[in-house]
Amino acid sequence: MIRVYKFILFIYWSLITVLALIPAPQSEQLFIFSDKLLHFFSFMILLFLFDKAFDKPISLITLGLLFSYALFLEFIQSLTLTRTAEIYDLMADALGLLVYFIFAPKLKKRNKVL
Protein backbone atom coordinates (compact mmCIF):
# COMPACT_ATOMS: atom_id res chain seq x y z
CA MET A 1 0.00 0.00 0.00
CA ILE A 2 2.95 2.32 0.65
CA ARG A 3 3.91 2.12 -3.03
CA VAL A 4 0.45 3.30 -4.00
CA TYR A 5 0.70 6.27 -1.64
CA LYS A 6 4.17 7.13 -2.98
CA PHE A 7 2.78 7.14 -6.52
CA ILE A 8 -0.19 9.29 -5.49
CA LEU A 9 2.19 11.62 -3.63
CA PHE A 10 4.34 12.02 -6.74
CA ILE A 11 1.31 12.78 -8.93
CA TYR A 12 -0.24 15.15 -6.37
CA TRP A 13 3.01 17.03 -5.76
CA SER A 14 3.54 17.40 -9.52
CA LEU A 15 -0.03 18.64 -9.93
CA ILE A 16 0.40 21.26 -7.19
CA THR A 17 3.59 22.49 -8.82
CA VAL A 18 2.08 22.73 -12.29
CA LEU A 19 -1.10 24.42 -11.07
CA ALA A 20 0.92 26.92 -9.04
CA LEU A 21 3.05 27.92 -12.01
CA ILE A 22 0.76 27.94 -15.03
CA PRO A 23 -0.55 31.34 -16.07
CA ALA A 24 -3.71 32.18 -14.19
CA PRO A 25 -6.43 34.43 -15.50
CA GLN A 26 -7.69 37.00 -13.04
CA SER A 27 -11.06 35.51 -12.20
CA GLU A 28 -13.59 35.95 -9.46
CA GLN A 29 -13.23 33.77 -6.40
CA LEU A 30 -16.12 31.54 -5.39
CA PHE A 31 -16.24 33.25 -2.00
CA ILE A 32 -13.96 35.34 0.14
CA PHE A 33 -10.82 33.44 1.17
CA SER A 34 -11.56 30.49 -1.15
CA ASP A 35 -7.99 30.77 -2.45
CA LYS A 36 -6.62 30.54 1.09
CA LEU A 37 -8.75 27.48 1.83
CA LEU A 38 -7.38 25.87 -1.32
CA HIS A 39 -3.83 26.52 -0.09
CA PHE A 40 -4.66 25.21 3.39
CA PHE A 41 -6.20 21.94 2.15
CA SER A 42 -3.59 21.42 -0.57
CA PHE A 43 -0.75 21.42 1.94
CA MET A 44 -2.68 19.46 4.54
CA ILE A 45 -3.30 16.75 1.92
CA LEU A 46 0.34 16.92 0.83
CA LEU A 47 1.49 16.18 4.38
CA PHE A 48 -1.15 13.44 4.72
CA LEU A 49 0.26 11.76 1.61
CA PHE A 50 3.80 12.06 3.02
CA ASP A 51 2.57 10.47 6.21
CA LYS A 52 1.01 7.55 4.35
CA ALA A 53 3.83 7.11 1.83
CA PHE A 54 6.58 6.55 4.40
CA ASP A 55 6.72 4.30 7.46
CA LYS A 56 8.40 6.90 9.64
CA PRO A 57 6.45 9.44 11.67
CA ILE A 58 6.37 12.98 10.33
CA SER A 59 9.33 14.94 11.65
CA LEU A 60 10.03 18.63 11.98
CA ILE A 61 12.47 18.18 9.12
CA THR A 62 9.65 17.00 6.84
CA LEU A 63 7.55 19.92 7.99
CA GLY A 64 10.42 22.32 7.28
CA LEU A 65 11.04 20.86 3.82
CA LEU A 66 7.39 21.18 2.84
CA PHE A 67 7.28 24.74 4.16
CA SER A 68 10.42 25.46 2.12
CA TYR A 69 8.58 24.08 -0.90
CA ALA A 70 5.73 26.52 -0.19
CA LEU A 71 8.26 29.36 0.03
CA PHE A 72 9.81 28.23 -3.24
CA LEU A 73 6.42 28.22 -4.99
CA GLU A 74 5.61 31.71 -3.75
CA PHE A 75 9.03 32.97 -4.85
CA ILE A 76 8.66 31.45 -8.32
CA GLN A 77 5.15 32.89 -8.61
CA SER A 78 6.59 36.33 -7.89
CA LEU A 79 8.72 35.96 -11.02
CA THR A 80 5.78 35.22 -13.31
CA LEU A 81 3.64 37.77 -15.12
CA THR A 82 0.23 36.43 -14.10
CA ARG A 83 0.92 35.29 -10.52
CA THR A 84 1.95 37.07 -7.36
CA ALA A 85 3.55 35.94 -4.13
CA GLU A 86 1.27 36.45 -1.17
CA ILE A 87 2.18 36.13 2.48
CA TYR A 88 -1.36 34.97 3.27
CA ASP A 89 -0.99 32.09 0.82
CA LEU A 90 2.19 31.08 2.61
CA MET A 91 0.45 31.36 5.97
CA ALA A 92 -2.42 29.17 4.72
CA ASP A 93 0.13 26.59 3.48
CA ALA A 94 1.88 26.60 6.86
CA LEU A 95 -1.41 26.33 8.74
CA GLY A 96 -2.44 23.32 6.65
CA LEU A 97 0.86 21.63 7.47
CA LEU A 98 0.61 22.46 11.17
CA VAL A 99 -2.99 21.31 11.54
CA TYR A 100 -2.14 17.90 10.12
CA PHE A 101 1.13 17.70 12.07
CA ILE A 102 -0.63 18.44 15.36
CA PHE A 103 -3.85 16.49 14.96
CA ALA A 104 -2.86 13.41 12.93
CA PRO A 105 -0.96 11.70 15.79
CA LYS A 106 -3.91 12.29 18.12
CA LEU A 107 -6.32 10.74 15.65
CA LYS A 108 -4.02 7.76 15.13
CA LYS A 109 -3.87 7.13 18.89
CA ARG A 110 -7.64 7.46 19.15
CA ASN A 111 -8.20 4.94 16.34
CA LYS A 112 -5.91 2.43 18.05
CA VAL A 113 -7.98 2.67 21.23
CA LEU A 114 -11.21 2.08 19.34
Secondary structure, DSSP 8 states (H G I E B T S, - for coil): -HHHHHHHHHHHHHHHHHHHHS-------SSTTHHHHHHHHHHHHHHHHHHHHSSS---HHHHHHHHHHHHHHHHHHHTSSS----HHHHHHHHHHHHHHHHHHHHHHHHHHH-
